[in-house]
Amino acid sequence: MDGKHLLDTRLPRILIVDVETSIRNKGHAYTDTNLCHYIGYKTYGEASPHHLYSHDGTFPTDELQKLVDSHEYLCAFNAKFDMAWLERVGIDVGRCRIWDLQYAEFLFNNQLTAYPSLDEAL
């Protein structure tokens, strides 16, 4: 044996993301009058989340892009919403695999609840 384990026990780099916005047209990312006001994130395994707030919808995109690029997966509840907003504020999420926990909950519940809430999933 060459000293390598048969199974790679390295955990994947997972970035957990949540975005909060103004709510016109249900917070749609492509409604021009909506703004992103909060991006919360946490790398899986970290003790505490990080919080970024903005009154005008601008965020430190260079720092956030480096953070996203350093992860293999992005995890969110209703990920299409959060990913659209990250793209709108200038973050390219295209190289990451996306885990949508809302969609997973829909599948695990035999597709009975089309848009389960986070409270229902807990």
Salt bridges, closest charged atoms under 4 A:
ASP8 OD2 - ARG10 NE 3.75
GLU46 OE1 - HIS50 NE2 3.26
GLU72 OE2 - ARG10 NH1 3.15
